[in-house]
Amino acid sequence: MAKPEVNDLLKAGVHFGHLTRKWNPNMAPYIYMERNGIHIINLYKTAAKIEESNAALKKIAASGRKILFVATKKQAKDIVAEKAKAVHMPYITERWPGGMLTNFVTIRKAVKKMAAIDRMKKDGTFETLSKKERLQVDRLRAKLEKNLGSITDMTRLPGAIFIVDTTREHIAVKEAQKLKIPIFAMVDTNSDPRDVEYVIPSNDDASKSIDKIMDLVTAAVAEGLQERKNEKEGTAEDDASKMEAAAKEEVKDQTEETSNEEVTVAATPEEATAAEETTKETPAEEEKDSKEKDA
């Protein structure tokens, strides 16, 4: 797992916080100093928190659960969408749909509606509709694709949620807290870190800063996915070798049984004659037996 370098974080501008008058006092432990009316974030603490978050994210990804990335602000949405796609994770970059987590069943119905429209277009049912109805269905499909297209593969609640700017995405934070879903977040000096389990104190307004943090986070997720893949392949190989060994053992047993039968069949004529001769009693022995019975 790539270790975050303080110099790289510095170059990306991760250390710039908000204006001092907009700060949240709960962020005091992560603030290094104040300069020109702006708070400067302590990058050593940021690097340590990134390592901690990455270890947890890697574990979640290796377990096979999904991590939902959320960023609806203009400077973050394209970066987050690109990075999340690269590791095949769901993401929300448009408006947060209310009840996305707490009312997940209804959201899944909307996603299924999108799939149903696609089936209509494939089987020709779509062409039987009137022009007005086709236009309405197309608009509905476009709307669903825009808001929910990125979560079509998310068939159950995510194992974790990663948020850029918790102040802006406060609804997502509340829903995740209600369902006890672990929250990972880029938290600036104007946000409350108490709402987040895994805090990454950083500049959540600059695209360079967001890009740098997302690179480190998605690299950890990719490692977790690769680890899971290797584990699956190793298990498959073990199963194959066990099956092969069992098949060989079975063939060996069958061969031994066949050879034993052949030996028995071959020995039967001579041995049968010998057995008959040995079992026959001599006349003297028969006479002795009859005398004993009379006595």
Secondary structure as UniProt FT lines:
FT   HELIX           6..11
FT   TURN            12..15
FT   STRAND          16..19
FT   HELIX           20..22
FT   HELIX           25..30
FT   STRAND          31..35
FT   TURN            36..37
FT   STRAND          38..41
FT   HELIX           43..62
FT   TURN            63..64
FT   STRAND          67..70
FT   HELIX           74..86
FT   TURN            87..88
FT   STRAND          91..92
FT   TURN            98..103
FT   HELIX           104..123
FT   HELIX           125..128
FT   HELIX           131..148
FT   HELIX           149..151
FT   TURN            152..153
FT   STRAND          160..164
FT   TURN            166..169
FT   HELIX           170..178
FT   TURN            179..180
FT   STRAND          183..187
FT   TURN            189..190
FT   HELIX           193..195
FT   STRAND          198..201
FT   HELIX           207..279
FT   HELIX           283..294
//
